[in-house]
Amino acid sequence: QVQLVESGGGSAQAGGSLRLSCVRSGYTLNIGCMGWFRQAPGKEREGVASILRGAATYYADSVKGRFTISQDNAKNTVYLQMNSLKPEDTAMYYCAASNYLCGLQYLHYNYWGHGTQVTVSS
């Protein structure tokens, strides 16, 4: 009953910035946590950032100080501002939603978008 659609991916040079957006639709009243995950070819899916009830935030150590997650409830949209991009940030980025637990573990999330590709060149 919850749909998530990501956008904003693309190509950037190292040190550049991108802003990802995730629009929620359907029955979202029970969604307490929104998260961003990423997966590069041959690597496991990893949690990047999450936000609990549009307030408390959680970040992977690898992106702290560079990425910022935020939420606009009026627009049903969660954002991931990515600054100081590194080639290691290259991955497919997925938006996810959880009815229960929050954090950076993908098993906590029960709704997923289809992803948006981010490619960072050196």
C-alpha positions as CSV (number, residue, x, y, z in Angstrom):
1,Q,0.0,0.0,0.0
2,V,3.0,2.3,0.1
3,Q,4.9,3.3,-3.0
4,L,8.2,5.0,-3.1
5,V,9.7,6.7,-6.2
6,E,13.3,8.0,-6.2
7,S,14.7,10.6,-8.4
8,G,17.7,12.9,-8.6
9,G,20.4,10.4,-9.4
10,G,23.0,11.0,-12.1
11,S,26.6,11.6,-12.7
12,A,28.9,13.9,-10.7
13,Q,32.6,14.5,-10.3
14,A,34.4,13.8,-7.0
15,G,33.7,16.7,-4.7
16,G,30.4,17.5,-6.3
17,S,26.9,17.2,-5.0
18,L,23.6,15.5,-5.8
19,R,20.3,15.7,-4.1
20,L,18.1,12.6,-4.2
21,S,14.3,12.7,-3.6
22,C,11.9,10.0,-2.6
23,V,8.2,10.7,-3.0
24,R,5.8,8.6,-0.9
25,S,2.3,7.7,-1.9
26,G,-0.4,5.4,-0.8
27,Y,-1.1,4.7,2.9
28,T,1.8,6.3,4.7
29,L,0.4,7.2,8.0
30,N,2.0,4.3,9.7
31,I,5.4,5.0,8.3
32,G,7.6,6.1,11.1
33,C,11.0,5.8,9.5
34,M,12.5,6.6,6.1
35,G,15.9,5.4,5.0
36,W,18.3,5.5,2.1
37,F,20.3,2.5,1.2
38,R,22.8,1.8,-1.6
39,Q,24.2,-1.1,-3.4
40,A,27.2,-1.3,-5.7
41,P,27.8,-4.2,-8.1
42,G,29.3,-7.2,-6.2
43,K,28.7,-5.5,-2.8
44,E,26.1,-5.9,-0.1
45,R,23.3,-3.5,0.4
46,E,24.3,-0.9,3.0
47,G,22.4,1.6,5.0
48,V,23.3,5.2,4.3
49,A,20.9,7.4,6.3
50,S,17.6,7.2,8.0
51,I,15.2,9.6,9.7
52,L,12.7,8.8,12.4
53,R,9.4,10.8,12.3
54,G,11.1,13.5,10.4
55,A,13.4,14.3,13.3
56,A,16.1,12.0,14.6
57,T,18.6,11.0,12.0
58,Y,21.1,8.2,11.6
59,Y,24.1,8.0,9.3
60,A,26.6,5.5,8.2
61,D,30.1,6.5,9.3
62,S,31.2,6.6,5.7
63,V,28.8,9.5,4.9
64,K,28.7,11.5,8.2
65,G,29.5,15.1,7.6
66,R,28.8,14.7,3.8
67,F,25.2,13.5,3.5
68,T,22.1,14.9,5.0
69,I,18.7,13.3,5.2
70,S,15.6,15.4,5.6
71,Q,11.9,15.0,5.3
72,D,9.1,17.3,4.1
73,N,5.8,15.9,5.4
74,A,3.7,18.3,3.5
75,K,5.2,17.0,0.2
76,N,5.5,13.4,1.4
77,T,9.1,13.5,0.4
78,V,12.4,12.5,1.9
79,Y,15.6,13.9,0.6
80,L,19.3,12.9,0.7
81,Q,21.6,15.8,0.1
82,M,25.0,14.4,-0.9
83,N,28.0,16.7,-0.8
84,S,31.7,16.1,-1.2
85,L,30.9,13.0,-3.3
86,K,33.6,10.3,-3.6
87,P,33.9,7.6,-6.3
88,E,33.1,5.1,-3.5
89,D,29.7,6.6,-3.3
90,T,28.9,5.2,-6.7
91,A,25.9,2.8,-6.3
92,M,22.2,2.3,-6.9
93,Y,20.5,4.2,-4.2
94,Y,17.2,3.0,-2.8
95,C,14.6,4.7,-0.7
96,A,12.9,2.6,2.0
97,A,10.2,2.9,4.6
98,S,9.6,1.1,7.8
99,N,6.4,0.7,9.9
100,Y,8.4,-0.2,13.0
101,L,12.1,-0.1,13.7
102,C,14.4,2.5,12.3
103,G,18.1,2.6,11.8
104,L,20.4,1.4,9.0
105,Q,19.6,-2.3,8.8
106,Y,17.7,-3.2,5.7
107,L,15.7,-5.9,7.5
108,H,13.8,-3.2,9.4
109,Y,12.3,-1.9,6.2
110,N,9.3,-3.3,4.4
111,Y,8.8,-0.9,1.5
112,W,11.3,-0.1,-1.2
113,G,11.6,2.0,-4.3
114,H,13.2,0.9,-7.5
115,G,16.3,2.9,-7.1
116,T,18.2,5.7,-8.7
117,Q,21.7,5.4,-10.0
118,V,24.5,7.6,-8.7
119,T,27.8,7.6,-10.5
120,V,30.8,9.6,-9.2
121,S,33.9,10.0,-11.3
122,S,37.3,10.9,-10.1
